[in-house]
C-alpha cells in the first residue's frame, strides 16, 4: 500500500473535478490517503464534497473523516506529497515538508503551472506513472534564512526566493551586501531578491534577472527598482554565504520567504546560504524543462509566426 499526503489550495473557485479525479484514482488502487487538516476542512465544506457520501455538516470543523482518509496537522510518513493548486501551493507544500525528503507531485489547478506541471487532464496517467515507477525525482536547492537578531517566524527556507523589501509606504531602502565576508555593494533600491535556479523564473525574472536552469549550483541576486543604472543581477556559487544589512527611513523592512513576509527592524543582518537538504520534485519521464519554458513563459516565441 502506497501512502499519499494531499495538500491543496483553498481558493473557492478551485477545480473540484480534478479533486474528485485524484481521490478516485487513489481509491481505485487502495492507496492510503492523508489530507492536511486545513485542506480537509475546505473539501468537506464543498456543496458536492469529494469526501462525503452523506450530507456535509454545517460546520467544517465538526466533520469526521471518511474511513479511508486520515487527517493530519503534522505530516505523517508517506511515499509522496501531492500538491493540488498552482505554483504557490507547491511552495507551501515544500515548506510543510521541510527536511523530511518526501517527493512532491504538483498538480496544476492554477494559472501558470511552471512548478506544478501535471495538468488536470493527466491526473490518472500521473498516478499510473507513480505506481509503475515511470518518473524521476529532481533535487532542487533551497536557501536557508538566518538573522543576527530577531528570529525568522515559521519555516526558514525558500525553494524560489528570499526578497528583502521596503514596506509599502516607505522610501527605498539601503542594503549592504557581502559575499563570504567580502563587500559586494550597497544597493539603494526598493529591494533585493536572492533566488535559487528554481526561482529564477519567478520574481527575479520580472525584475530583469536571467533564467537559470534547475540543478545549476548557483544563487542569483537581483535588485528591485534600483536607484542606479550600474546595478545588474549577479550570479554567485551556492557554496557562498550572503550577508545583507538593511537601513530604512521607516526603521523597518520586510523579508519575504517564498512570498511569506515578516517585518524586521533595520540594522538586522540577514544571513543566506544554501540549505543542507534539497526539495524533491517529481517529474514524469519525458517532461522537458525547455519545452516548459516555451509553453508556459512563451520563451523565444516569435509573435509574428
C-alpha positions in Angstrom: 0.0 0.0 0.0 1.4 3.4 -1.1 0.8 6.4 1.2 0.0 9.8 -0.2 -0.3 13.2 1.7 -2.6 15.7 0.0 -2.2 19.5 0.2 -4.3 21.9 -1.7 -5.4 25.4 -2.5 -8.5 26.6 -0.6 -9.4 29.0 -3.4 -13.2 29.0 -3.7 -13.0 28.7 -7.5 -10.9 25.6 -7.4 -11.4 22.9 -10.0 -13.5 20.3 -8.0 -13.5 17.9 -10.9 -9.7 17.4 -10.5 -10.0 16.7 -6.8 -12.7 14.1 -7.5 -10.4 12.5 -10.1 -7.4 12.4 -7.8 -9.3 10.8 -4.9 -11.0 8.3 -7.2 -7.6 7.4 -8.8 -6.0 6.8 -5.4 -9.0 4.9 -4.0 -9.1 2.5 -7.0 -5.5 1.5 -6.0 -6.4 1.2 -2.3 -3.8 3.8 -1.5 -3.6 5.3 2.0 -4.8 8.9 1.7 -3.9 11.5 4.3 -5.2 15.1 3.9 -3.9 18.3 5.5 -6.4 19.4 8.1 -6.8 22.9 6.6 -7.5 21.4 3.1 -9.8 18.7 4.5 -12.0 21.4 6.2 -12.2 23.1 2.8 -13.1 19.9 1.0 -15.9 18.8 3.3 -17.5 22.2 3.2 -17.9 22.0 -0.6 -21.5 21.7 -1.8 -20.6 18.4 -3.5 -17.8 17.2 -1.3 -15.5 14.6 -2.8 -15.0 13.2 0.6 -18.5 12.7 2.0 -21.0 10.3 0.7 -23.6 11.7 3.1 -24.7 15.2 3.9 -22.0 17.6 4.9 -22.1 19.0 8.4 -22.9 22.7 8.9 -19.5 23.5 10.4 -16.4 22.1 8.7 -14.6 21.7 12.0 -17.3 19.2 13.1 -16.8 17.0 10.1 -15.4 13.5 10.6 -13.0 11.9 8.1 -14.4 9.1 5.9 -13.0 5.7 6.9 -10.3 5.6 4.1 -8.9 9.1 4.9 -6.5 10.2 7.6 -6.5 13.9 8.5 -3.2 15.4 9.8 -1.7 18.7 11.0 1.8 17.2 11.2 2.9 15.3 8.1 2.7 11.5 8.7 5.0 9.0 7.0 4.2 8.9 3.3 5.7 8.0 -0.1 4.5 11.1 -2.0 3.0 14.5 -1.2 0.5 15.7 -3.8 0.1 19.5 -4.2 -3.3 20.4 -5.7 -3.3 24.0 -6.8 -0.8 26.3 -8.5 2.9 27.0 -8.0 2.2 28.9 -4.8 0.5 25.8 -3.4 3.5 23.7 -4.3 5.8 26.2 -2.5 3.6 26.0 0.6 3.7 22.2 0.4 7.5 22.3 0.2 7.6 24.4 3.4 5.3 21.9 5.2 7.5 19.0 4.2 10.7 20.8 5.2 13.7 18.4 5.6 11.7 15.2 5.5 12.6 14.5 1.9 9.2 13.5 0.7 8.9 13.8 -3.1 6.3 16.4 -4.3 3.9 15.9 -7.2 2.5 19.2 -8.4 -1.0 19.1 -10.0 -1.8 22.4 -11.7 -5.2 23.9 -10.8 -3.9 27.5 -11.1 -2.8 29.7 -14.0 0.9 29.3 -14.8 1.8 25.8 -13.5 5.5 26.1 -14.1 6.4 24.0 -11.0 3.1 22.2 -10.7 3.2 20.8 -14.2 0.8 17.9 -14.1 -2.3 19.1 -15.9 -5.9 18.5 -14.9 -6.3 16.1 -17.8 -3.3 14.0 -16.7 -4.2 13.0 -13.2 -4.9 9.4 -13.9 -1.8 9.0 -16.0 0.2 10.6 -13.3 -0.9 8.1 -10.6 -0.2 5.3 -13.1 3.3 6.6 -13.5 3.9 6.7 -9.8 2.8 3.1 -9.4 4.8 1.9 -12.4 8.0 3.9 -11.5 7.8 5.8 -14.7 9.1 9.1 -13.2 12.2 10.9 -12.0 12.9 12.9 -8.9 14.7 16.2 -9.2 16.7 17.6 -6.3 16.0 21.4 -6.1 18.2 23.7 -3.9 16.7 25.7 -1.0 18.0 28.9 0.5 18.2 29.0 4.3 17.5 32.3 6.0 19.1 33.3 9.3 19.5 36.5 11.2 21.8 38.0 13.9 18.8 39.2 15.8 15.0 38.6 15.7 14.5 35.0 14.5 12.6 34.1 11.4 9.0 33.0 12.1 7.9 29.6 10.7 9.7 27.8 8.0 13.1 29.4 7.3 14.0 28.0 3.8 12.9 29.1 0.4 12.5 27.0 -2.7 12.0 30.0 -5.0 13.5 33.1 -3.4 14.1 35.4 -0.5 13.3 39.0 -1.0 14.4 42.0 1.1 11.8 44.7 0.5 10.8 48.1 1.7 7.5 48.4 3.4 4.5 49.7 1.3 4.6 53.3 2.5 8.4 53.6 2.9 11.1 55.2 0.8 13.6 53.0 -0.9 16.0 51.1 1.5 19.7 50.7 1.7 21.0 47.1 1.6 24.7 46.4 2.2 25.7 43.1 0.7 28.7 40.9 1.3 29.7 37.6 -0.2 31.8 35.3 2.1 32.6 38.4 4.2 33.8 40.4 1.2 31.9 43.6 0.5 29.9 43.4 -2.8 27.8 46.6 -3.0 25.3 48.8 -1.2 22.0 48.7 -3.0 19.7 51.7 -3.0 16.5 50.1 -4.2 13.0 49.0 -3.4 14.5 45.6 -2.5 16.8 42.8 -3.4 15.9 39.2 -4.4 18.1 36.2 -3.8 16.8 33.3 -5.7 17.6 29.7 -6.5 17.7 28.4 -10.0 14.1 27.2 -9.5 13.1 30.7 -8.5 14.9 32.4 -11.4 11.7 32.2 -13.5 9.7 33.9 -10.7 10.0 37.3 -9.0 13.6 37.7 -10.2 12.7 37.3 -13.8 10.1 40.1 -13.6 12.8 42.3 -12.3 15.2 41.6 -15.2 17.1 38.6 -13.8 18.3 35.8 -16.1 16.7 32.3 -16.5 18.9 29.7 -14.8 18.3 26.0 -15.4 17.5 23.8 -12.4 20.2 22.0 -10.5 22.8 24.6 -11.5 24.9 25.2 -8.4 24.4 28.9 -8.1 22.4 31.6 -6.4 21.1 34.8 -8.1 20.9 38.3 -6.7 18.6 40.8 -8.5 17.7 44.3 -7.3 14.1 45.6 -7.3 13.9 49.0 -8.9 17.5 50.1 -8.1 18.3 53.8 -7.9 21.3 53.3 -10.2 21.8 52.2 -13.8 25.0 50.5 -12.8 23.4 47.7 -10.7 22.9 44.5 -12.6 21.9 40.9 -11.5 24.8 38.8 -10.3 25.2 35.0 -10.2 27.3 33.5 -7.4 28.2 30.0 -6.4 25.7 28.4 -4.0 28.6 27.5 -1.6 28.8 31.2 -0.7 27.4 32.9 2.4 25.4 36.1 1.7 25.0 38.7 4.4 22.6 41.6 3.9 22.3 44.6 6.3 19.4 47.0 5.9 18.8 50.6 6.8 15.5 52.3 6.2 13.8 55.6 6.9 10.9 53.7 8.4 13.4 51.8 10.6 11.9 48.5 9.5 11.8 46.4 6.4 10.3 43.1 5.1 11.9 39.8 4.5 9.7 37.6 2.2 10.4 33.8 2.0 8.6 32.4 -1.0 6.1 35.2 -0.6 5.5 34.8 3.1 6.7 38.1 4.7 7.9 39.2 8.1 8.7 42.7 9.4 12.2 43.1 10.9 14.0 46.1 12.5 16.6 48.0 10.5 20.2 47.0 11.3 19.3 43.3 11.3 21.7 41.3 9.3 20.1 38.6 7.1 22.4 35.6 6.5 21.6 33.4 3.5 23.2 30.2 2.5 22.2 27.0 0.7 20.2 24.7 2.9 21.8 21.3 3.9 18.9 19.4 2.2 17.0 19.7 -1.1 13.4 19.7 -2.1 12.4 16.7 -4.2 10.1 17.4 -7.1 8.6 14.5 -9.1 8.8 14.7 -12.9 7.2 12.3 -15.2 9.6 10.8 -17.7 9.5 12.8 -20.9 9.0 16.1 -19.0 11.4 18.6 -20.5 12.4 21.9 -18.8 13.0 23.8 -22.1 9.6 22.7 -23.6 8.0 24.0 -20.3 9.9 27.3 -20.8 8.5 27.7 -24.3 5.0 26.6 -23.4 4.5 28.4 -20.1 6.6 31.5 -20.5 6.4 31.8 -24.3 10.2 31.9 -24.2 11.8 32.8 -27.5 8.4 32.8 -29.2 8.2 34.9 -32.3 4.8 36.7 -32.2 5.0 37.1 -36.0 4.6 33.4 -36.5 
